Amino acid sequence: MDVTMESQGYQVAGFPVHCPVGTPGTGSVVMDAGVVRSGSFTIGVEASDDSIRWALTVTQPE
């Protein structure tokens, strides 16, 4: 899977998640404060097969 994050039209993060058959894959990215601009952001997930299930958690400091 490939995961991307965009903030106001700019890609600010991207990383692959390797998902071996029969086992969960994990991936993460940590960004410095201020990389994501104030306002909304979007996350894109591209999987090699429609049967792949995925979940996402975004954590930001208050």
N, C-alpha and C positions, 0 to 999 in steps of 0.2 A: 504494500500500500504506500501511497505517497500522500503526505499531509502538508498543506500549505496554509498560511495565515496572511491575510491582506488587511491593511489599515488605510482607508481612504485612497484606494487605488494603487497602493504600493505593497509588494510582497515583502513582509518583514520577517518571515520564518518559513522554513521548509525542511522536512526530514522524512526519510523512508522508515517504514515499519516492516520488518521481516516477519512473516507469518508462516512458519513451517506447518505442514499438514498435521492436524491433530493436537497442536499445542498453541497456546495464546502467544501472540507477539506483543511487544510493548515498545514504545518510543516516547521521547520527550524532548523538549527544548526549553531553555531558560533564557530569558531576554533581559537586558538592562532596562531600568526604568526610563520611560520616555520614548522607547522604540515604537510602541503603539501610540499613535496620535490620539488626542482626545476625540471621543465620538465612537462611532460604531466600527466593528471589524467583521470580517468574514473568515470562515474556516472551510477549506476544501479537502475532501477525502476522495482519492481515486484508488479503487481496489481492482485487482486483476480479475475478479470473479464476483458476480452479483450475490453469490451465496455467502460471502464473507461478512460476518457480523462485526460491528465495531462500536466503540463508545469513546467519548471524549470528555475530558475535564479541563476547564480553563480556570486557573486560579490567579487572582491579582490582589496585590496588597491594597488595603483601604487607604 
